[in-house]
Amino acid sequence: MRAELKKLLAERKSNIFKKWFDAILDTYPLETQRFLRREKDRFANPVKYNISEGIEGILKVLIEEEGDVSSFLDQVIRIRAVQDFSPSEALAFIFFLKNVIRDELKEEIKKQELFDELLEFESKIDKLALLSFNVYMQCREKLYEIRVNEIKRLTYSFLKRANLIYEIPDFKDYNLMR
C-alpha cells in the first residue's frame, strides 16, 4: 500500500472506526442497539467492549500492516457466532469496512487517484473475510461440541435417575482365574 492511502487511513482512523462500529451495531434489533450504544461499562456490556476492542485491533493491523489479526477477529466472531445470526450475517461486518472506507475517503481517493491502492487494501479485507470464515467455523464447531456433550450428560443423568442404566463393574477388581 502506498504511503498516501496509508496516511489517509491513519488520519481518519477514528472516524472509520466509529462508522464501522455503528454499521455493526445496526445489525442488531433496535432494543439491543439502544442498550449497546447506551451502556458504557465494559462488564455490564461485554458485547460492546469486545466488538469495539476487536475492530479497533483489526483496523490497526490492516493500516499499519504489522501484527496478527487472528486474536482480534476471534474477539468479534466468537460473539457473533453464538448470537442469532446466519453465517453471512455474522461475518458481514468485515465487508462493512469497505463501504465505510469508500464513504469516508471518497473525495481524497478521487482527487489523488488512489483507486489502485484502494483495490489493494480491499483485497486485504477480502483475505480477512476468508480468515474470518475459518474462525467462525471453529467457534461453531466448539459450540456444537458443547451442546452435544451437554445432551449426553443430561441423557445419562435421566437414564440413571430412572434406573435404566446399570454400571458395569471394572473387571480388574475380580479375580476371574479362581
N, CA, C and O of each residue as an XYZ file, in Angstrom:
712
protein
N       0.862     -1.180      0.000
C       0.000      0.000      0.000
C       0.899      1.232      0.000
O       1.849      1.329      0.777
N       0.580      2.158     -0.880
C       1.364      3.392     -0.952
C       1.109      4.248      0.277
O       0.103      4.107      0.972
N       2.042      5.122      0.511
C       2.004      5.959      1.713
C       0.799      6.891      1.753
O       0.318      7.236      2.832
N       0.304      7.306      0.569
C      -0.809      8.261      0.555
C      -2.079      7.663      1.177
O      -2.714      8.284      2.029
N      -2.431      6.472      0.746
C      -3.638      5.845      1.293
C      -3.437      5.484      2.760
O      -4.332      5.674      3.583
N      -2.275      4.971      3.074
C      -1.963      4.608      4.463
C      -2.075      5.838      5.368
O      -2.612      5.757      6.473
N      -1.571      6.957      4.898
C      -1.628      8.197      5.671
C      -3.076      8.642      5.868
O      -3.470      9.033      6.967
N      -3.863      8.580      4.792
C      -5.279      8.958      4.892
C      -6.028      8.057      5.878
O      -6.813      8.529      6.699
N      -5.769      6.759      5.780
C      -6.427      5.811      6.681
C      -6.039      6.084      8.137
O      -6.885      6.039      9.030
N      -4.767      6.365      8.365
C      -4.307      6.658      9.725
C      -4.924      7.950     10.254
O      -5.316      8.023     11.419
N      -5.010      8.967      9.400
C      -5.596     10.251      9.812
C      -7.072     10.120     10.152
O      -7.558     10.759     11.085
N      -7.774      9.307      9.410
C      -9.228      9.167      9.589
C      -9.612      7.919     10.359
O     -10.778      7.527     10.376
N      -8.650      7.304     10.987
C      -8.877      6.032     11.687
C     -10.025      6.114     12.690
O     -10.847      5.200     12.755
N     -10.096      7.190     13.472
C     -11.154      7.276     14.484
C     -12.532      7.409     13.833
O     -13.496      6.828     14.331
N     -12.647      8.154     12.743
C     -13.933      8.257     12.026
C     -14.324      6.927     11.394
O     -15.480      6.507     11.445
N     -13.325      6.275     10.797
C     -13.575      4.972     10.173
C     -14.019      3.982     11.234
O     -14.978      3.238     11.028
N     -13.334      3.966     12.363
C     -13.699      3.075     13.463
C     -15.142      3.322     13.909
O     -15.927      2.382     14.035
N     -15.486      4.588     14.146
C     -16.825      4.916     14.638
C     -17.906      4.496     13.642
O     -18.918      3.913     14.030
N     -17.693      4.791     12.369
C     -18.686      4.418     11.340
C     -18.789      2.897     11.202
O     -19.882      2.362     11.021
N     -17.660      2.207     11.286
C     -17.664      0.751     11.192
C     -18.384      0.151     12.393
O     -19.184     -0.773     12.249
N     -18.099      0.674     13.562
C     -18.756      0.203     14.778
C     -20.272      0.432     14.689
O     -21.058     -0.453     15.028
N     -20.673      1.612     14.236
C     -22.106      1.913     14.074
C     -22.766      0.973     13.071
O     -23.894      0.530     13.289
N     -22.073      0.663     11.973
C     -22.620     -0.259     10.972
C     -22.822     -1.654     11.573
O     -23.797     -2.336     11.258
N     -21.907     -2.063     12.427
C     -22.044     -3.371     13.084
C     -23.226     -3.346     14.049
O     -24.026     -4.282     14.074
N     -23.339     -2.292     14.834
C     -24.454     -2.204     15.787
C     -25.799     -2.177     15.069
O     -26.799     -2.653     15.606
N     -25.827     -1.628     13.871
C     -27.076     -1.583     13.094
C     -27.587     -2.963     12.705
O     -28.734     -3.086     12.273
N     -26.770     -4.006     12.844
C     -27.219     -5.364     12.508
C     -28.057     -5.983     13.628
O     -28.651     -7.046     13.447
N     -28.102     -5.318     14.781
C     -28.843     -5.833     15.928
C     -30.255     -5.245     15.969
O     -30.505     -4.189     15.389
N     -31.174     -5.927     16.652
C     -32.519     -5.368     16.842
C     -32.440     -4.023     17.574
O     -31.469     -3.755     18.280
N     -33.454     -3.190     17.404
C     -33.433     -1.825     17.951
C     -33.189     -1.766     19.454
O     -32.392     -0.948     19.915
N     -33.850     -2.606     20.214
C     -33.651     -2.599     21.668
C     -32.210     -2.929     22.025
O     -31.617     -2.302     22.902
N     -31.663     -3.905     21.346
C     -30.279     -4.288     21.596
C     -29.336     -3.153     21.207
O     -28.375     -2.863     21.920
N     -29.615     -2.519     20.079
C     -28.804     -1.376     19.643
C     -28.789     -0.285     20.710
O     -27.735      0.253     21.047
N     -29.967      0.032     21.233
C     -30.055      1.076     22.261
C     -29.191      0.733     23.474
O     -28.452      1.570     23.992
N     -29.306     -0.519     23.908
C     -28.509     -0.944     25.055
C     -27.015     -0.874     24.744
O     -26.236     -0.349     25.539
N     -26.620     -1.402     23.591
C     -25.204     -1.429     23.235
C     -24.626     -0.016     23.111
O     -23.469      0.219     23.461
N     -25.420      0.903     22.620
C     -24.944      2.281     22.470
C     -24.929      3.018     23.812
O     -24.057      3.854     24.050
N     -25.875      2.713     24.672
C     -26.054      3.447     25.926
C     -25.077      3.000     27.011
O     -24.430      3.836     27.641
N     -24.966      1.711     27.230
C     -24.188      1.172     28.346
C     -22.685      1.290     28.076
O     -22.173      0.754     27.093
N     -22.000      1.994     28.955
C     -20.568      2.263     28.771
C     -19.667      1.277     29.520
O     -18.525      1.057     29.116
N     -20.167      0.685     30.599
C     -19.355     -0.193     31.431
C     -19.021     -1.492     30.696
O     -19.917     -2.182     30.209
N     -17.752     -1.815     30.620
C     -17.318     -2.999     29.883
C     -17.823     -4.295     30.501
O     -17.984     -5.291     29.795
N     -18.077     -4.297     31.814
C     -18.560     -5.511     32.469
C     -20.076     -5.659     32.338
O     -20.595     -6.775     32.301
N     -20.776     -4.541     32.270
C     -22.221     -4.585     32.064
C     -22.552     -4.785     30.584
O     -23.657     -5.207     30.243
N     -21.596     -4.483     29.710
C     -21.820     -4.566     28.273
C     -20.590     -5.195     27.590
O     -19.895     -4.526     26.824
N     -20.326     -6.474     27.869
C     -19.137     -7.108     27.290
C     -19.198     -7.256     25.771
O     -18.157     -7.315     25.116
N     -20.396     -7.317     25.208
C     -20.525     -7.423     23.752
C     -19.959     -6.169     23.087
O     -19.145     -6.256     22.167
N     -20.393     -5.016     23.559
C     -19.890     -3.754     23.004
C     -18.384     -3.655     23.189
O     -17.662     -3.290     22.262
N     -17.916     -3.976     24.372
C     -16.491     -3.872     24.664
C     -15.670     -4.761     23.725
O     -14.694     -4.300     23.132
N     -16.057     -6.019     23.588
C     -15.290     -6.951     22.765
C     -15.349     -6.613     21.284
O     -14.345     -6.722     20.580
N     -16.508     -6.209     20.811
C     -16.604     -5.806     19.404
C     -15.744     -4.571     19.167
O     -15.005     -4.503     18.184
N     -15.837     -3.612     20.052
C     -15.068     -2.375     19.937
C     -13.562     -2.652     19.940
O     -12.836     -2.182     19.064
N     -13.106     -3.411     20.920
C     -11.685     -3.742     21.010
C     -11.232     -4.553     19.797
O     -10.145     -4.332     19.265
N     -12.066     -5.480     19.372
C     -11.711     -6.334     18.238
C     -11.563     -5.564     16.943
O     -10.570     -5.725     16.233
N     -12.548     -4.720     16.627
C     -12.455     -3.999     15.348
C     -11.381     -2.918     15.399
O     -10.785     -2.586     14.374
N     -11.133     -2.371     16.576
C     -10.042     -1.405     16.688
C      -8.705     -2.088     16.384
O      -7.859     -1.528     15.687
N      -8.525     -3.289     16.908
C      -7.309     -4.048     16.632
C      -7.190     -4.457     15.180
O      -6.108     -4.384     14.599
N      -8.294     -4.889     14.588
C      -8.306     -5.270     13.173
C      -7.896     -4.078     12.315
O      -7.053     -4.202     11.427
N      -8.490     -2.938     12.585
C      -8.200     -1.729     11.822
C      -6.728     -1.339     11.961
O      -6.081     -0.973     10.980
N      -6.216     -1.419     13.163
C      -4.810     -1.067     13.407
C      -3.879     -1.980     12.609
O      -2.949     -1.504     11.958
N      -4.127     -3.285     12.658
C      -3.275     -4.240     11.937
C      -3.371     -4.006     10.423
O      -2.357     -4.058      9.726
N      -4.569     -3.751      9.916
C      -4.726     -3.513      8.481
C      -3.988     -2.252      8.031
O      -3.329     -2.255      6.992
N      -4.095     -1.195      8.799
C      -3.471      0.075      8.411
C      -1.962      0.020      8.578
O      -1.222      0.422      7.680
N      -1.501     -0.471      9.711
C      -0.064     -0.487      9.996
C       0.655     -1.644      9.310
O       1.883     -1.659      9.223
N      -0.118     -2.608      8.826
C       0.435     -3.781      8.139
C       1.440     -4.533      9.013
O       2.424     -5.082      8.519
N       1.177     -4.545     10.295
C       2.015     -5.260     11.257
C       1.123     -5.942     12.284
O       0.057     -5.436     12.635
N       1.572     -7.088     12.757
C       0.853     -7.773     13.815
C      -0.030     -8.882     13.293
O      -0.162     -9.099     12.088
N      -0.630     -9.576     14.238
C      -1.505    -10.701     13.924
C      -2.943    -10.298     14.187
O      -3.286     -9.836     15.275
N      -3.762    -10.476     13.194
C      -5.154    -10.051     13.280
C      -6.058    -11.138     13.866
O      -7.203    -10.858     14.221
N      -5.565    -12.362     13.970
C      -6.400    -13.506     14.378
C      -7.095    -13.317     15.720
O      -8.287    -13.597     15.840
N      -6.377    -12.851     16.718
C      -6.989    -12.708     18.040
C      -8.084    -11.641     18.032
O      -9.084    -11.772     18.738
N      -7.899    -10.589     17.237
C      -8.911     -9.538     17.149
C     -10.158    -10.048     16.418
O     -11.286     -9.751     16.810
N      -9.936    -10.815     15.357
C     -11.064    -11.425     14.645
C     -11.832    -12.351     15.576
O     -13.061    -12.316     15.630
N     -11.100    -13.172     16.301
C     -11.721    -14.116     17.228
C     -12.571    -13.392     18.262
O     -13.642    -13.867     18.638
N     -12.093    -12.250     18.715
C     -12.796    -11.474     19.739
C     -14.191    -11.053     19.256
O     -15.145    -11.051     20.034
N     -14.302    -10.702     17.991
C     -15.586    -10.268     17.434
C     -16.420    -11.471     16.988
O     -17.611    -11.556     17.289
N     -15.793    -12.382     16.281
C     -16.528    -13.503     15.683
C     -17.069    -14.450     16.741
O     -18.152    -15.011     16.574
N     -16.329    -14.636     17.827
C     -16.793    -15.508     18.915
C     -18.162    -15.044     19.424
O     -19.025    -15.866     19.732
N     -18.351    -13.747     19.509
C     -19.626    -13.185     19.968
C     -20.709    -13.420     18.929
O     -21.801    -13.889     19.250
N     -20.399    -13.093     17.686
C     -21.406    -13.186     16.629
C     -21.754    -14.635     16.287
O     -22.841    -14.901     15.773
N     -20.852    -15.566     16.563
C     -21.103    -16.983     16.275
C     -22.154    -17.578     17.201
O     -22.849    -18.519     16.819
N     -22.280    -17.042     18.418
C     -23.256    -17.589     19.358
C     -24.575    -16.820     19.328
O     -25.545    -17.224     19.968
N     -24.611    -15.735     18.599
C     -25.843    -14.957     18.507
C     -26.706    -15.483     17.367
O     -26.296    -16.370     16.619
N     -27.879    -14.937     17.251
C     -28.862    -15.430     16.293
C     -28.636    -14.828     14.903
O     -29.513    -14.162     14.352
N     -27.456    -15.071     14.353
C     -27.113    -14.600     13.014
C     -26.853    -15.800     12.118
O     -26.355    -16.830     12.572
N     -27.193    -15.660     10.846
C     -26.760    -16.656      9.871
C     -25.253    -16.446      9.678
O     -24.728    -15.401     10.061
N     -24.556    -17.413      9.097
C     -23.119    -17.220      8.877
C     -22.808    -15.951      8.067
O     -21.868    -15.226      8.394
N     -23.578    -15.686      7.032
C     -23.310    -14.488      6.223
C     -23.565    -13.209      7.020
O     -22.833    -12.231      6.868
N     -24.586    -13.207      7.858
C     -24.865    -12.034      8.696
C     -23.783    -11.852      9.760
O     -23.392    -10.728     10.074
N     -23.312    -12.958     10.305
C     -22.290    -12.887     11.352
C     -20.979    -12.312     10.825
O     -20.271    -11.610     11.547
N     -20.661    -12.608      9.577
C     -19.377    -12.193      9.015
C     -19.457    -10.960      8.122
O     -18.430    -10.476      7.648
N     -20.636    -10.459      7.893
C     -20.803     -9.288      7.021
C     -20.057     -8.061      7.540
O     -19.716     -7.167      6.766
N     -19.805     -8.016      8.844
C     -19.138     -6.852      9.414
C     -17.779     -6.585      8.756
O     -17.337     -5.438      8.695
N     -17.126     -7.624      8.271
C     -15.838     -7.452      7.596
C     -16.025     -6.601      6.338
O     -15.234     -5.697      6.071
N     -17.065     -6.893      5.577
C     -17.297     -6.174      4.323
C     -17.824     -4.759      4.559
O     -17.692     -3.893      3.694
N     -18.416     -4.528      5.717
C     -18.857     -3.164      6.041
C     -17.682     -2.192      6.004
O     -17.842     -1.020      5.664
N     -16.513     -2.691      6.355
C     -15.332     -1.830      6.388
C     -15.034     -1.238      5.014
O     -14.617     -0.084      4.916
N     -15.242     -2.008      3.963
C     -15.022     -1.485      2.609
C     -15.908     -0.269      2.347
O     -15.432      0.768      1.884
N     -17.181     -0.403      2.643
C     -18.120      0.697      2.407
C     -17.777      1.919      3.251
O     -17.859      3.052      2.778
N     -17.395      1.685      4.490
C     -17.048      2.787      5.382
C     -15.844      3.549      4.834
O     -15.847      4.780      4.800
N     -14.829      2.826      4.410
C     -13.625      3.476      3.880
C     -13.941      4.231      2.595
O     -13.503      5.368      2.422
N     -14.693      3.614      1.697
C     -15.070      4.310      0.451
C     -15.836      5.588      0.755
O     -15.598      6.628      0.140
N     -16.746      5.502      1.698
C     -17.551      6.672      2.055
C     -16.699      7.760      2.714
O     -16.833      8.941      2.394
N     -15.836      7.358      3.624
C     -15.015      8.311      4.377
C     -13.951      8.985      3.513
O     -13.646     10.161      3.710
N     -13.390      8.251      2.567
C     -12.265      8.771      1.777
C     -12.612      9.044      0.309
O     -11.722      9.225     -0.523
N     -13.889      9.072      0.006
C     -14.340      9.198     -1.380
C     -13.663     10.346     -2.126
O     -13.107     10.139     -3.205
N     -13.704     11.528     -1.574
C     -13.152     12.712     -2.252
C     -11.639     12.605     -2.424
O     -11.115     12.893     -3.499
N     -10.942     12.194     -1.377
C      -9.484     12.093     -1.445
C      -9.049     11.030     -2.448
O      -8.055     11.208     -3.153
N      -9.783      9.938     -2.512
C      -9.446      8.866     -3.461
C      -9.593      9.369     -4.889
O      -8.771      9.049     -5.748
N     -10.632     10.153     -5.150
C     -10.816     10.725     -6.490
C      -9.722     11.742     -6.801
O      -9.091     11.675     -7.856
N      -9.497     12.671     -5.897
C      -8.520     13.747     -6.133
C      -7.102     13.217     -6.323
O      -6.380     13.655     -7.218
N      -6.715     12.274     -5.476
C      -5.340     11.773     -5.504
C      -5.180     10.521     -6.362
O      -4.095      9.944     -6.444
N      -6.280     10.110     -7.000
C      -6.283      8.919     -7.855
C      -5.673      7.704     -7.146
O      -4.685      7.124     -7.596
N      -6.274      7.359     -6.068
C      -5.798      6.251     -5.234
C      -6.606      4.968     -5.443
O      -6.699      4.137     -4.539
N      -7.185      4.808     -6.624
C      -8.049      3.655     -6.879
C      -7.287      2.332     -6.780
O      -7.791      1.363     -6.211
N      -6.075      2.293     -7.332
C      -5.293      1.049     -7.272
C      -4.941      0.689     -5.828
O      -5.007     -0.475     -5.433
N      -4.568      1.704     -5.050
C      -4.231      1.456     -3.647
C      -5.460      1.003     -2.864
O      -5.370      0.146     -1.984
N      -6.604      1.588     -3.197
C      -7.841      1.180     -2.534
C      -8.167     -0.275     -2.864
O      -8.552     -1.042     -1.981
N      -8.014     -0.654     -4.120
C      -8.270     -2.045     -4.507
C      -7.325     -3.002     -3.784
O      -7.730     -4.087     -3.367
N      -6.084     -2.601     -3.641
C      -5.110     -3.420     -2.917
C      -5.521     -3.570     -1.454
O      -5.437     -4.661     -0.891
N      -5.965     -2.476     -0.845
C      -6.404     -2.521      0.545
C      -7.668     -3.377      0.686
O      -7.800     -4.148      1.637
N      -8.584     -3.236     -0.258
C      -9.813     -4.037     -0.213
C      -9.522     -5.519     -0.410
O     -10.244     -6.375      0.100
N      -8.472     -5.812     -1.143
C      -8.061     -7.204     -1.306
C      -7.624     -7.792      0.040
O      -7.856     -8.971      0.309
N      -6.995     -6.973      0.877
C      -6.631     -7.411      2.227
C      -7.887     -7.689      3.053
O      -7.922     -8.633      3.842
N      -8.898     -6.875      2.869
C     -10.163     -7.084      3.586
C     -10.810     -8.387      3.119
O     -11.371     -9.124      3.929
N     -10.734     -8.675      1.821
C     -11.272     -9.936      1.300
C     -10.554    -11.139      1.909
O     -11.190    -12.130      2.268
N      -9.236    -11.050      2.022
C      -8.475    -12.135      2.651
C      -8.861    -12.284      4.124
O      -8.920    -13.389      4.663
N      -9.117    -11.155      4.745
C      -9.564    -11.151      6.133
C     -10.911    -11.877      6.257
O     -11.152    -12.591      7.231
N     -11.776    -11.689      5.269
C     -13.078    -12.355      5.276
C     -12.919    -13.875      5.191
O     -13.646    -14.620      5.850
N     -11.974    -14.321      4.384
C     -11.729    -15.759      4.285
C     -11.202    -16.318      5.608
O     -11.622    -17.385      6.053
N     -10.298    -15.599      6.213
C      -9.790    -15.998      7.531
C     -10.926    -15.995      8.551
O     -10.994    -16.872      9.413
N     -11.804    -15.020      8.452
C     -12.945    -14.908      9.366
C     -13.856    -16.126      9.277
O     -14.385    -16.596     10.284
N     -14.029    -16.627      8.068
C     -14.877    -17.798      7.899
C     -14.294    -18.985      8.664
O     -15.032    -19.733      9.305
N     -12.982    -19.159      8.599
C     -12.334    -20.247      9.351
C     -12.538    -20.076     10.854
O     -12.851    -21.037     11.557
N     -12.363    -18.865     11.337
C     -12.553    -18.588     12.766
C     -14.008    -18.858     13.162
O     -14.274    -19.462     14.201
N     -14.934    -18.410     12.332
C     -16.361    -18.621     12.586
C     -16.672    -20.119     12.679
O     -17.368    -20.557     13.596
N     -16.158    -20.891     11.735
C     -16.437    -22.330     11.731
C     -15.846    -23.014     12.966
O     -16.464    -23.929     13.512
N     -14.676    -22.593     13.409
C     -14.102    -23.160     14.630
C     -14.980    -22.853     15.837
O     -15.184    -23.709     16.697
N     -15.495    -21.638     15.896
C     -16.379    -21.263     17.009
C     -17.661    -22.079     16.980
O     -18.117    -22.563     18.016
N     -18.242    -22.233     15.800
C     -19.488    -23.004     15.685
C     -19.261    -24.475     16.022
O     -20.095    -25.093     16.684
N     -18.143    -25.041     15.572
C     -17.834    -26.430     15.898
C     -17.717    -26.616     17.406
O     -18.231    -27.590     17.957
N     -17.051    -25.697     18.064
C     -16.909    -25.771     19.521
C     -18.273    -25.657     20.204
O     -18.554    -26.369     21.168
N     -19.102    -24.771     19.704
C     -20.444    -24.597     20.250
C     -21.261    -25.880     20.109
O     -21.927    -26.291     21.059
N     -21.217    -26.515     18.940
C     -21.954    -27.763     18.739
C     -21.387    -28.885     19.601
O     -22.137    -29.722     20.104
N     -20.084    -28.905     19.770
C     -19.455    -29.904     20.634
C     -19.937    -29.749     22.075
O     -20.233    -30.740     22.743
N     -20.015    -28.528     22.544
C     -20.507    -28.254     23.899
C     -21.958    -28.696     24.034
O     -22.335    -29.301     25.037
N     -22.771    -28.395     23.028
C     -24.189    -28.788     23.066
C     -24.358    -30.300     23.076
O     -25.170    -30.825     23.838
N     -23.607    -31.002     22.244
C     -23.694    -32.470     22.194
C     -23.269    -33.076     23.533
O     -23.923    -33.988     24.040
N     -22.187    -32.577     24.097
C     -21.739    -33.091     25.393
C     -22.767    -32.830     26.490
O     -22.955    -33.667     27.373
N     -23.423    -31.695     26.442
C     -24.469    -31.386     27.424
C     -25.661    -32.328     27.268
O     -26.220    -32.798     28.259
N     -26.044    -32.601     26.029
C     -27.152    -33.536     25.782
C     -26.782    -34.935     26.275
O     -27.606    -35.617     26.885
N     -25.560    -35.357     26.015
C     -25.109    -36.671     26.501
C     -25.165    -36.731     28.026
O     -25.641    -37.710     28.601
N     -24.678    -35.685     28.667
C     -24.667    -35.648     30.134
C     -26.087    -35.690     30.687
O     -26.368    -36.431     31.630
N     -26.988    -34.891     30.099
C     -28.382    -34.877     30.553
C     -29.058    -36.228     30.329
O     -29.784    -36.711     31.198
N     -28.826    -36.829     29.184
C     -29.428    -38.128     28.871
C     -28.938    -39.184     29.867
O     -29.726    -39.981     30.376
N     -27.663    -39.181     30.129
C     -27.109    -40.131     31.088
C     -27.731    -39.939     32.467
O     -28.107    -40.911     33.123
N     -27.840    -38.679     32.907
C     -28.394    -38.446     34.249
C     -29.878    -38.822     34.315
O     -30.332    -39.311     35.349
N     -30.647    -38.606     33.239
C     -32.063    -39.015     33.217
C     -32.185    -40.531     33.271
O     -32.997    -41.065     34.026
N     -31.393    -41.214     32.485
C     -31.445    -42.678     32.475
C     -31.018    -43.260     33.821
O     -31.592    -44.243     34.289
N     -30.031    -42.662     34.423
C     -29.561    -43.138     35.729
C     -30.643    -42.932     36.798
O     -30.879    -43.813     37.624
N     -31.297    -41.762     36.776
C     -32.367    -41.491     37.744
C     -33.554    -42.439     37.559
O     -34.230    -42.789     38.527
N     -33.799    -42.847     36.330
C     -34.912    -43.757     36.045
C     -34.505    -45.215     36.241
O     -35.273    -46.131     35.946
N     -33.308    -45.413     36.733
C     -32.775    -46.770     36.951
C     -32.765    -47.593     35.667
O     -32.998    -48.801     35.698
N     -32.501    -46.954     34.566
C     -32.420    -47.645     33.285
C     -30.968    -47.857     32.857
O     -30.688    -48.351     31.765
N     -30.066    -47.475     33.737
C     -28.644    -47.653     33.449
C     -28.047    -48.486     34.562
O     -28.309    -48.266     35.745
N     -27.266    -49.415     34.167
C     -26.547    -50.234     35.122
C     -25.079    -50.101     34.785
O     -24.668    -50.350     33.652
N     -24.295    -49.714     35.759
C     -22.876    -49.553     35.523
C     -22.200    -50.906     35.664
O     -22.407    -51.624     36.642
N     -21.405    -51.232     34.689
C     -20.672    -52.496     34.690
C     -19.426    -52.298     35.544
O     -18.654    -51.364     35.330
N     -19.243    -53.182     36.505
C     -18.057    -53.025     37.363
C     -16.781    -53.273     36.566
O     -16.788    -53.950     35.538
N     -15.724    -52.723     37.053
C     -14.428    -52.891     36.412
C     -13.935    -54.311     36.701
O     -13.843    -54.712     37.861
N     -13.623    -55.060     35.660
C     -13.247    -56.460     35.832
C     -11.868    -56.635     36.442
O     -11.508    -57.747     36.830
N     -11.107    -55.593     36.534
C      -9.803    -55.719     37.184
C      -9.956    -56.032     38.665
O      -9.043    -56.568     39.293
N     -11.128    -55.689     39.224
C     -11.356    -55.911     40.638
C     -11.676    -57.384     40.950
O     -11.627    -57.806     42.105
N     -11.996    -58.135     39.931
C     -12.363    -59.546     40.136
C     -11.235    -60.454     39.676
O     -10.574    -60.218     38.664
N     -11.050    -61.491     40.456
C     -10.070    -62.473     40.054
C     -10.828    -63.535     39.269
O     -11.482    -64.398     39.855
N     -10.739    -63.472     37.944
C     -11.504    -64.393     37.097
C     -10.847    -65.760     36.987
O     -11.438    -66.699     36.453
N      -9.686    -65.865     37.469
C      -8.956    -67.125     37.333
C      -8.961    -67.908     38.638
O      -7.943    -68.531     38.940
N      -9.993    -67.926     39.414
C     -10.049    -68.625     40.694
C     -10.027    -70.079     40.540
O     -10.068    -70.806     41.533
